[in-house]
Amino acid sequence: MKKPIVLPMDVRLMQWTATVMMVVALLMCLASGISWLLRHPVFSIQSITVNGNVTHSNVVTLRANVLPQLSGNFFTLNLHLFNFVTKYFKRDRFVSDFF
């Protein structure tokens, strides 16, 4: 039976260094791909639909109060906005019963 060849320490260190550098490079590529995907315009918010009884609200009022609070796309939209929208609609007496 043949004895396995034992590599010198400098060769093993070079292999480990190359492996670590390759993993770091792959992680950086993955991170840049995810970053590009998050900023891609395909995922931008195109429209907002309001369902229910909206006879006391109009488009101008909604645009003036809700639209400035929106920023980002499908993945980066601030989810705390729901609290703002809920408070905005609850201030009207006729809507407070629905929430």
N, C-alpha and C positions, 0 to 999 in steps of 0.2 A: 504494500500500500504506500502511496505517495504521501509525503507530508505536505500539508497546505503551506503555501508560501506566505510568510509573514511580511507584510509591507512595513517599510520604515515609517517612523513617526511623522516625518515631514510630509510624506505622501498621504497618510491618513488625515492629517490636518488640512491639506490642500483639498481633499475630497469633501471633508466636512464643510469647509469654507465655501466651496463651489455649490454644495447642496443648500446651504443656508442662503446664499446669494440668489439662487434660483427660486427658492420658496418666497423670498422677499420680493423679487421681481414679479412673480406670478400674483402675489397678493396686491402689489401696486397696480398691476394691470386690471385685476378684478375690481379694485376700488375705483379706478378711473372709469371703467365701464359702467359701474353702478352710478357714479356721479353724472356721467353723460346721460344715462337713461333717466335719471331724476329730473334733469333739466331739458329733456327733449320736448318739443312743442306738441307732440301728439297727445300728451297727458294734461294739457292746459284745460282749465275750466272754460267751456264755451258758453254755457247758459245755466240759468237757475230757474227751477220751476217751483212755484208756490201753489200748493193744492189747498182746497177747502174754501171756506167762505171769505172771500177777499173783497167784498163790496165796499168796505170802509177803508181799504188801502188801495193806492194806485201805483203805477209803475214809477212815477217820478219820486214819490216818497220812499219807496223801497230802494231805488237806485241811490238816492241821497243818503240814506241811513245805513244800508247794508253793504253796498258795493265798496265803499272806502275801507271796510274792515276785511275784505277778502284780499288775500295775496298768496301766491304760490300756485301749485298745480295739484293734480289728484293725490299725489303722494305727500306733498309738503304743505297742504292746506292746514291752517291752524284749527285744530278741533275744539279749542276753547271758544271759537266763534259761535258754537251752538248755544252757549250760555248767553252771549250777547243777543242773539236773535230771539231766544226765548224771552229775555227781559224786555226787548223791544216790542214784541207782540203782546206780552202780558200787561203792558202799561195801558193798553186799551181795554176797557171794561168788557166789551163783547167777545174778546178773544180769550180772556183769562179762564173761562170755563173749559176750554179745550186742552189746556196743558196740565 
